[in-house]
Amino acid sequence: MPSPRTRETALQPGVFPARAKSRAWGRLAELRGPGVPARALDARALAALAANPGCGRRAVLDGAGVDKAALAKALGAPAVFGQSQFAFMRGNAFEARVKADGGAELLRLARTTLDPGAEPPQEGRVPDLSAVGPEGRTARTALALREATQAGAWTLLDHPMLALEVAGSPAYLEPDAVVVHPDGSWTVVEIKSFPMLDGSADPAKVGAAARQSAVYVLALEDVAARLDPVPRVRHRVLLVCPKDFSNLPTASAVDVRKQRAVTARQLTRLTRVEDIAGTLPEGVSFSPELSSEELTAAVEAVPATYAPECLATCELAFHCRARSREQGAVTALGRSVRAELGGLSTVEDVLAAAHGEAGDPDDPAVAALRRAAALRAEVLEPAVREAACR
């Protein structure tokens, strides 16, 4: 594989910034292959991307718009996660019920859950957000938000389009809904089909919904920052789910301040598109026309940071896990284990340190491993003697 280009080679000093960015975008387009359209990022992908900002592989592939599901299939390690067709249909039916009659029930839930002091919604406004292309829909959404803020009445924006800059390129996001309150504040609405039993839902699913909603909140704040005065984007989102085992909607307020802060910090740490283009090796491509061997070499040319959590969020997780196991990397055991082991990065190093064959005895991780190995041997010694006597 050719050596990586330097930044000066990719983006020469003195080149007009717009021209430099155009070259970078052209390089990212080359990664997808001739005539392959970019795969758009959604809030779920951004939440997963922010959850593992140290993974250069995912940053490059998502920044270039590469279809990771198709790439994983070509590598022989297809992803198996995703929503079933039945769950998808059930979710759509529940969302349609929640938004029926001009979103009357949804606005009622928003008032009772988030804004009980506001006047009850008499007849909510539901503006038309249709436009040509994502850019047109984004502009139409921004206009509708401004008009709704000035109107001072309950307004429901059904599937608005928001834009958020990620790694130097725009990502277009489509939340389930956004509610504008009479005081001009904005609330993100997330509609899920998992049940809320006795007022509470599965914490793992609520956490995933919160991380996804935090991305929408960040995108809304970008829109609000361009208005004068700046409207307040509420950091408590409205989570709407079926009540108990029925199909009746109920709602809960979810505070996403922590998720928003973490997501904002991690997204800003992602390498910008110019930097990504400037560090990629020449000739690397993820075109679907390439052979499995060529795609494998291209993927391996970009460093990855694998963790077991990737199995639920990244299409390439099975491929990265296999490589991590082949290399004996301790990251395959989880981030918490990796953090406890300090400078020991492979299973071979860990075992050697535990058996006293390598490692600094003054290293706390090495000392803990040797103590654990001694305790294990002490516990197993009677069983070993008994087995020997037999």
C-alpha positions as CSV (number, residue, x, y, z in Angstrom):
1,M,0.0,0.0,0.0
2,P,1.5,3.4,-1.0
3,S,2.6,5.7,1.9
4,P,0.2,8.3,3.1
5,R,0.4,11.7,1.5
6,T,1.5,14.7,3.5
7,R,-0.8,17.5,4.1
8,E,1.3,19.8,1.8
9,T,0.8,17.3,-1.0
10,A,-3.0,17.2,-0.6
11,L,-3.7,20.8,0.3
12,Q,-0.8,23.0,-0.8
13,P,0.0,26.1,1.2
14,G,-1.1,29.3,-0.5
15,V,-4.0,27.6,-2.4
16,F,-7.2,29.5,-2.1
17,P,-9.3,28.0,0.8
18,A,-12.3,27.3,-1.4
19,R,-10.1,25.6,-4.0
20,A,-8.4,23.5,-1.3
21,K,-11.7,22.4,0.1
22,S,-12.9,21.5,-3.4
23,R,-9.8,19.3,-3.8
24,A,-10.5,17.6,-0.5
25,W,-14.1,17.0,-1.4
26,G,-12.9,15.5,-4.7
27,R,-10.5,13.2,-2.9
28,L,-13.4,12.0,-0.6
29,A,-15.5,11.4,-3.7
30,E,-12.7,9.2,-5.1
31,L,-12.9,7.0,-2.0
32,R,-16.5,6.1,-2.9
33,G,-15.7,5.1,-6.4
34,P,-16.7,6.5,-9.8
35,G,-20.3,7.7,-9.9
36,V,-21.1,6.3,-6.4
37,P,-23.3,8.8,-4.5
38,A,-22.5,9.7,-1.0
39,R,-24.5,8.0,1.8
40,A,-26.0,10.6,4.0
41,L,-25.4,10.6,7.7
42,D,-28.4,10.6,10.0
43,A,-28.7,11.4,13.8
44,R,-28.2,7.7,14.7
45,A,-25.0,7.5,12.8
46,L,-23.7,10.8,14.2
47,A,-24.5,9.6,17.8
48,A,-22.5,6.4,17.1
49,L,-19.7,8.4,15.4
50,A,-19.5,10.7,18.4
51,A,-19.5,7.8,20.8
52,N,-16.1,6.6,19.3
53,P,-14.3,9.7,18.1
54,G,-10.9,8.0,18.2
55,C,-11.8,5.6,15.4
56,G,-10.2,7.1,12.3
57,R,-11.7,4.4,10.1
58,R,-15.3,5.4,10.8
59,A,-14.5,9.1,10.5
60,V,-13.0,8.6,7.1
61,L,-15.8,6.3,5.8
62,D,-18.6,8.5,7.2
63,G,-16.9,11.7,6.0
64,A,-16.6,10.3,2.5
65,G,-20.2,9.0,2.5
66,V,-19.1,5.4,2.0
67,D,-21.9,2.8,2.4
68,K,-20.5,0.8,5.3
69,A,-23.2,-1.9,5.1
70,A,-22.3,-2.7,1.5
71,L,-18.6,-2.6,2.3
72,A,-19.0,-5.0,5.2
73,K,-20.9,-7.4,3.0
74,A,-18.1,-7.2,0.4
75,L,-15.6,-8.0,3.1
76,G,-17.5,-11.1,4.1
77,A,-18.6,-9.7,7.5
78,P,-22.1,-8.3,7.0
79,A,-23.8,-6.4,9.8
80,V,-26.7,-8.2,11.4
81,F,-28.2,-5.4,13.5
82,G,-31.1,-3.2,12.5
83,Q,-34.8,-2.8,12.8
84,S,-37.1,-5.6,11.6
85,Q,-39.7,-4.9,9.0
86,F,-42.4,-5.6,11.5
87,A,-41.0,-3.2,14.0
88,F,-40.6,-0.6,11.3
89,M,-44.2,-0.9,10.3
90,R,-45.4,-0.8,13.9
91,G,-43.3,2.3,14.6
92,N,-44.8,4.1,11.5
93,A,-48.3,3.2,12.6
94,F,-47.7,4.5,16.1
95,E,-46.2,7.7,14.9
96,A,-49.1,8.3,12.5
97,R,-51.5,7.9,15.4
98,V,-49.6,10.3,17.6
99,K,-49.6,13.0,14.9
100,A,-53.2,12.5,13.8
101,D,-55.7,15.4,13.8
102,G,-53.0,18.0,13.2
103,G,-50.9,16.7,16.1
104,A,-53.5,17.5,18.7
105,E,-52.5,14.7,21.0
106,L,-48.8,15.4,20.5
107,L,-49.2,19.0,21.4
108,R,-51.3,18.1,24.4
109,L,-48.6,15.8,25.6
110,A,-46.0,18.5,25.1
111,R,-47.9,21.0,27.2
112,T,-48.7,18.6,30.1
113,T,-45.2,17.2,30.2
114,L,-43.0,20.2,29.5
115,D,-45.0,23.4,29.7
116,P,-48.1,23.0,32.0
117,G,-48.2,26.8,32.7
118,A,-48.8,27.6,29.0
119,E,-52.2,28.0,27.5
120,P,-53.8,24.8,26.2
121,P,-53.3,24.3,22.4
122,Q,-56.6,25.1,20.7
123,E,-55.7,24.4,17.1
124,G,-52.0,23.8,16.5
125,R,-50.3,25.1,13.4
126,V,-48.7,22.5,11.2
127,P,-46.7,24.3,8.4
128,D,-46.0,22.7,5.1
129,L,-42.2,21.9,5.0
130,S,-42.1,20.4,1.5
131,A,-39.3,21.7,-0.8
132,V,-36.9,20.4,-3.4
133,G,-33.8,18.6,-2.1
134,P,-32.4,18.6,1.4
135,E,-31.0,22.1,1.1
136,G,-34.4,23.4,0.1
137,R,-36.1,21.5,3.0
138,T,-33.5,22.8,5.4
139,A,-34.2,26.4,4.3
140,R,-37.9,25.9,4.5
141,T,-37.6,24.5,8.0
142,A,-35.6,27.4,9.2
143,L,-38.2,29.8,7.7
144,A,-41.0,27.9,9.4
145,L,-39.2,28.0,12.8
146,R,-38.8,31.7,12.5
147,E,-42.4,32.3,11.6
148,A,-43.6,30.0,14.4
149,T,-41.5,31.7,17.0
150,Q,-42.9,35.1,16.0
151,A,-46.5,33.8,16.0
152,G,-46.5,33.0,19.7
153,A,-48.7,29.9,19.3
154,W,-48.3,26.1,19.5
155,T,-46.8,24.9,16.3
156,L,-45.8,21.4,15.2
157,L,-43.2,20.8,12.6
158,D,-43.6,17.3,11.2
159,H,-40.4,15.8,10.1
160,P,-38.4,19.0,9.7
161,M,-35.0,19.0,8.0
162,L,-32.0,20.3,9.9
163,A,-28.3,20.5,8.9
164,L,-25.3,20.0,11.1
165,E,-21.7,20.4,10.0
166,V,-19.7,17.3,10.7
167,A,-16.0,17.0,9.8
168,G,-16.4,19.9,7.5
169,S,-19.4,18.6,5.5
170,P,-23.1,19.1,6.1
171,A,-25.2,16.2,7.6
172,Y,-28.9,16.5,7.0
173,L,-31.0,15.3,9.9
174,E,-34.8,14.6,10.1
175,P,-36.2,14.4,13.7
176,D,-39.7,13.0,14.2
177,A,-41.0,16.4,15.1
178,V,-40.2,19.8,16.7
179,V,-42.7,21.7,18.8
180,V,-42.6,25.5,19.1
181,H,-44.1,26.7,22.4
182,P,-46.2,29.9,22.7
183,D,-43.2,31.5,24.5
184,G,-41.1,30.9,21.3
185,S,-38.9,28.1,22.7
186,W,-38.3,24.9,20.7
187,T,-38.5,21.2,21.8
188,V,-37.3,18.1,20.0
189,V,-39.8,15.3,19.9
190,E,-38.6,11.7,19.6
191,I,-41.3,9.0,18.9
192,K,-40.4,5.4,19.7
193,S,-42.4,2.2,19.5
194,F,-41.0,0.6,22.6
195,P,-43.4,0.6,25.6
196,M,-43.3,2.8,28.7
197,L,-44.4,0.5,31.5
198,D,-45.7,2.2,34.7
199,G,-44.1,5.5,33.6
200,S,-40.7,4.2,32.8
201,A,-39.0,2.5,29.8
202,D,-35.9,0.4,29.1
203,P,-33.0,2.5,30.3
204,A,-30.8,1.4,27.4
205,K,-33.3,2.4,24.8
206,V,-34.0,5.7,26.5
207,G,-30.3,6.4,26.6
208,A,-30.0,5.7,22.8
209,A,-33.0,8.0,22.2
210,A,-31.4,10.7,24.3
211,R,-28.1,10.5,22.4
212,Q,-30.0,10.7,19.1
213,S,-32.1,13.6,20.4
214,A,-28.9,15.4,21.5
215,V,-27.8,15.6,17.9
216,Y,-31.1,17.2,16.9
217,V,-30.7,19.7,19.7
218,L,-27.3,20.7,18.5
219,A,-28.7,21.2,14.9
220,L,-31.6,23.2,16.2
221,E,-29.2,25.5,18.2
222,D,-27.4,26.2,14.9
223,V,-30.7,27.4,13.4
224,A,-31.6,29.4,16.5
225,A,-28.2,31.1,16.5
226,R,-29.0,32.8,13.2
227,L,-32.1,34.4,14.5
228,D,-32.5,37.7,16.4
229,P,-33.4,37.4,19.2
230,V,-32.1,33.9,19.6
231,P,-34.9,31.5,20.6
232,R,-34.4,29.0,23.5
233,V,-33.8,25.4,22.5
234,R,-35.0,23.3,25.4
235,H,-32.6,20.7,26.6
236,R,-35.5,18.5,27.9
237,V,-36.8,16.6,24.9
238,L,-40.2,14.9,24.6
239,L,-40.0,11.1,24.4
240,V,-43.3,9.7,23.2
241,C,-44.0,5.9,23.6
242,P,-46.9,3.5,23.8
243,K,-48.4,3.3,27.3
244,D,-48.0,-0.1,28.9
245,F,-49.2,-2.8,26.5
246,S,-51.6,-0.5,24.6
247,N,-51.2,1.6,21.5
248,L,-52.1,4.8,23.4
249,P,-49.3,7.4,23.5
250,T,-47.7,8.6,26.7
251,A,-44.8,10.9,27.1
252,S,-41.8,11.6,29.3
253,A,-39.4,14.5,29.5
254,V,-35.7,13.4,29.0
255,D,-32.9,15.7,30.0
256,V,-30.2,15.6,27.3
257,R,-27.8,18.2,28.7
258,K,-25.1,15.6,29.4
259,Q,-25.6,13.9,26.1
260,R,-25.6,17.2,24.3
261,A,-22.3,18.3,25.9
262,V,-20.6,15.0,25.3
263,T,-21.7,14.9,21.6
264,A,-20.8,18.5,21.0
265,R,-17.3,18.0,22.5
266,Q,-16.7,14.8,20.6
267,L,-17.9,16.1,17.2
268,T,-15.6,19.0,17.4
269,R,-12.7,16.6,18.0
270,L,-13.4,14.9,14.7
271,T,-10.9,15.6,12.0
272,R,-12.2,18.1,9.5
273,V,-12.7,17.0,5.9
274,E,-9.5,18.7,4.7
275,D,-7.4,16.9,7.3
276,I,-8.9,13.6,6.4
277,A,-8.2,14.1,2.7
278,G,-4.6,15.2,3.5
279,T,-3.6,12.0,5.4
280,L,-5.1,9.3,3.3
281,P,-2.8,7.0,1.3
282,E,-2.8,7.6,-2.5
283,G,-4.8,5.1,-4.4
284,V,-7.1,4.0,-1.6
285,S,-10.6,3.4,-2.7
286,F,-13.7,1.7,-1.3
287,S,-15.4,1.4,-4.7
288,P,-17.9,-1.5,-4.8
289,E,-16.3,-2.6,-8.1
290,L,-13.1,-3.6,-6.3
291,S,-12.3,-7.2,-5.2
292,S,-12.6,-8.3,-1.6
293,E,-8.8,-8.4,-1.3
294,E,-8.5,-4.8,-2.6
295,L,-11.2,-3.6,-0.3
296,T,-9.6,-5.4,2.7
297,A,-6.3,-3.7,2.0
298,A,-8.1,-0.3,1.7
299,V,-9.9,-0.8,5.0
300,E,-6.7,-1.9,6.8
301,A,-4.9,1.2,5.5
302,V,-7.1,3.3,7.8
303,P,-6.6,2.8,11.6
304,A,-9.5,1.7,13.7
305,T,-10.4,1.8,17.4
306,Y,-12.6,-1.2,18.0
307,A,-14.7,-1.8,21.2
308,P,-17.5,-4.3,21.8
309,E,-20.0,-1.4,21.9
310,C,-19.3,-1.0,18.1
311,L,-21.3,-4.2,17.5
312,A,-24.6,-2.3,18.1
313,T,-23.7,0.8,16.2
314,C,-21.3,0.2,13.3
315,E,-21.7,-1.9,10.2
316,L,-18.0,-2.8,10.1
317,A,-17.9,-4.0,13.7
318,F,-17.6,-7.8,12.8
319,H,-14.7,-7.2,10.5
320,C,-12.9,-5.0,13.1
321,R,-13.6,-7.5,15.8
322,A,-12.1,-10.3,13.8
323,R,-9.0,-8.2,13.1
324,S,-8.8,-7.2,16.8
325,R,-8.9,-10.8,17.9
326,E,-6.3,-11.8,15.3
327,Q,-3.9,-9.2,16.7
328,G,-4.7,-10.2,20.3
329,A,-5.7,-6.6,21.1
330,V,-7.2,-6.1,24.6
331,T,-9.6,-3.6,23.2
332,A,-11.7,-6.6,22.1
333,L,-12.4,-7.1,25.9
334,G,-13.9,-3.7,26.3
335,R,-12.9,-0.1,27.0
336,S,-13.0,-0.5,30.8
337,V,-10.6,-3.5,30.6
338,R,-8.3,-1.6,28.2
339,A,-8.2,1.3,30.6
340,E,-7.3,-0.9,33.6
341,L,-4.4,-2.5,31.7
342,G,-2.4,0.7,31.1
343,G,0.4,0.1,28.6
344,L,-0.4,-3.6,28.1
345,S,-2.1,-3.5,24.7
346,T,-2.2,-7.2,23.7
347,V,-3.4,-10.4,25.4
348,E,0.1,-11.9,25.0
349,D,1.6,-8.9,26.9
350,V,-1.0,-9.3,29.7
351,L,-0.4,-13.1,30.1
352,A,3.4,-12.5,30.1
353,A,3.0,-9.8,32.8
354,A,0.7,-12.0,34.9
355,H,3.2,-15.0,34.8
356,G,6.2,-12.8,35.7
357,E,7.8,-13.2,32.3
358,A,7.7,-9.5,31.3
359,G,6.5,-6.1,32.6
360,D,7.7,-3.7,35.2
361,P,6.9,-5.0,38.8
362,D,6.3,-1.4,39.9
363,D,3.6,-0.9,37.3
364,P,0.2,-1.0,39.1
365,A,-1.4,-3.0,36.3
366,V,1.4,-5.5,36.2
367,A,1.3,-5.9,40.0
368,A,-2.4,-6.4,40.0
369,L,-2.1,-9.1,37.3
370,R,0.5,-11.0,39.2
371,R,-1.5,-10.8,42.4
372,A,-4.6,-12.1,40.5
373,A,-2.5,-14.9,39.0
374,A,-1.2,-15.9,42.4
375,L,-4.7,-16.0,43.9
376,R,-5.9,-18.1,41.0
377,A,-3.1,-20.6,41.4
378,E,-3.8,-20.7,45.2
379,V,-7.5,-21.5,44.6
380,L,-6.8,-24.1,41.9
381,E,-3.9,-25.9,43.6
382,P,-6.2,-28.3,45.7
383,A,-8.1,-29.2,42.6
384,V,-4.9,-29.9,40.7
385,R,-3.5,-32.1,43.5
386,E,-6.8,-34.1,43.6
387,A,-6.8,-34.6,39.9
388,A,-3.2,-35.8,40.1
389,C,-4.0,-38.3,42.8
390,R,-6.7,-39.8,40.6
